[in-house]
Amino acid sequence: MIGLVRGIVREKTPPQILVDTGAVGYELLVPMSTFYTLPAIGQEVTLRTHLLVREDEHQLYGFATEEERHAFRQLIRIAGIGARTALAILSGLSVRELREAVLLQDGGRLVKIPGIGKKTAERLLLELKDKTGALLPTGHGTAVPAGSAPHPANSPEEAIRAEIVAALLALGYSEREALRAVSALPPQSDTATGIRLALKALAPGG
């Protein structure tokens, strides 16, 4: 099993890239979320990988973070969700957005992704409804590998959103309620303002 590839980016033709490890050049398919973080051609990159073995092909998939690879592996376990479809889902939604969609049972986000129809979206939401925690790897952080650009989840805005959600959870609100309230906040809200607005929205009649 090939779990990680480190080498020089030689070609970038989305969604496929070629990484030269010195002795071997690996062709990998990557979600666009990973593609956007890739360094320039000629620079080094480190990617987590998943090797899919079938009778007629061996295909290697690459991911900027362990979080993305873990979500990919959970998606391909669902009947009717193949590797290409899972790649399309992770190209259209970040892992955080996918998890929110499942928690809120929001199929509208999924049907906007090419190749995902209403029935597929409903089946995916149903399969993952009680497994949202499975979309996040156990014992792994979400740090970006060396040679990659910062992942959007590490942005100041995302850090503030996470703080607001954590505060709402500490106050006794469910994760679904917290995520719904935070998703409605105006952009660039600071933590204190965000918590105040979220509490107002969650209050009866808010």
N, C-alpha and C positions, 0 to 999 in steps of 0.2 A: 504494500500500500504506500503510495506516495503522499506524504502528509504536508510537505512544504517544499517550495521551490525558491531558490535565491540565485539571481543572476542578472545579466544585462538585457534590458529591453531592446530587441532588434527590430521588431515590427509591431505596429498597432493598427489593426483593421477591425474595428468594432463589429461583433463582440469578441473577435479573436485576437490574441497577441502571441508573439514568439519571444520566449525568454531563453537566452543563451547562458547555460551554466558552466561553460568551459569545454566540457567533453560532449554534452548533449544539448540540443536545442528543443525546448518543450513548447508545443502549441497548446494554448489554454483558451477556453471560453470563459469570459468574465461578465458579471452583471455590470450595467452602466455605472452603478454607484462605485464600483471598484475602478472601472475604466477612467472615470474622471479624476481619480486620485493618483493615477500612474505618473511616474516621472517621465522626462523626455527620453526619446530614443537615444541609446548609448549610455544611459544611467542605470544604476543598480536598483532592483526592486526585490522585495520579499513577499511572497504570497502563500497563504494557506491554500491547500488544494484538496480536491475530492476526485478520486479516480472512479469513473463509471465504466464497468466492464459488461459488455454484451457479446453475443455470439458474433455479430458482424462488425463491432467496433469497440475500441478502447478510447474514451474521451476524458480528458483532464479538464477540470473546472478550477478556476482560481478566484480567491477572495482576499480583499484587503484586510479583513478582520476575522477573528474567530467567531464573532457574533454573526456575521453574514454566512459563513460556512455552516454554522450550526443550524441557522434558519433554513438554509437550502436543504440540508439533510432531513429536517423535519417535514418540509414541503413535499419532497419526493417520496415520502412514506405514504402519502395520501393517494388513494386510488384515483386514477385519472389525471394526476398531476405529474407529468414527466419532467425530466431535467430541463428541457428547453422552456417549458411553462414556468417552472420554478425560477429559472434565470430571468424570464420576462417579468415575473412578479417582483423580484429583487431589483430589477432595473427601473421599475415604476414606483416602488415604495421602499423607503428605508425600513430596517428591521423594527425600529420604534413605531413607524407609521403602520406597518403590518400588524404589530401587536395591538395598537390602538384600534385598528379596524376590527380585529377579532373581538376585543373586549366590548366594543360598542356594537358589534354585529352590523357593521356598516359595509354592506356589499357595494355601495355606490363607488367607493374608492377602488375596488377591485375591477369592476366592469369597465373602468376607464383604461385598463391595461389591455393592449392588443392581444387577442386570443383568449381573453377571459370573458365568457358569457355569464348570463345571470345564473344559470344552473350550476356552472362550475364554481362561481363565487359563493353561492349558497352552500354547496357541498364543502368547500374549503372552510368557510366560517363554522359550519356545523362540526366538522372533524376537529378543529382547533379550539372550539368553544371552551372546553374544560382543560386545555393544554397550553394556555398562553405562556405559562412559565417555561414550557419546553422550547419556546422560541429563543430563549436566552441561555447561553452556555453556562454550565455550572462550574464555578471555580476559575473562570476566565474573565479578565478585564476586556475592555474594548479599545485598548491602546492601538494606535496605527503603527504598522510595521515601519522600520527604517526605510527611507527612500520614498515614502508616500506622503501626499499632502494631507493636512488635517482633515479628519472626518467631520461631517456636519454635526454629529452628535456631541462633539467636543467644543462647539462654538459657545460663546458667552450666553447667547439667547437660549440655547438648549440647556445649559447649566442652570439658568434661572428657572426655566420650566420645570426641571427636575427638582429644584428646591421647593417650588410651589406645590408640586404634587406630593412631595414628602411631607410638607407641612399639613396638607389636607388629610393625608393618610393618618398622621399623628393625631389629628383632631377627630378621627373616627369616621371619616367619609370612606366609602369604598373606592377601589382603584378606578372602577368605571366612572363614578361620579367625579372623581378628581380629574381624570383625563378629559372628560366632557367639558368641565368648567375651564380647564386650562386651554383647551383647543379654541375656546371662544374669546380668549383674551386678546386685546389689541397688541400689535407687534411692539417690541422694545419696551414692554412693561418691566419695571424693576421688581424685585422679589416682594417687597412690602406692598406695593401697589397691586401687584398681581394677586397676592393672597387676599387683600381686601376686596378686590373685584370678584374673585372666585367665590368667596364666602357670601357676597351679596347675591351672586347668581344662584348659589345653592340654597339660599334661605327660602322658606316657603313663600311663594308669590313673587320670588326674585326673577 
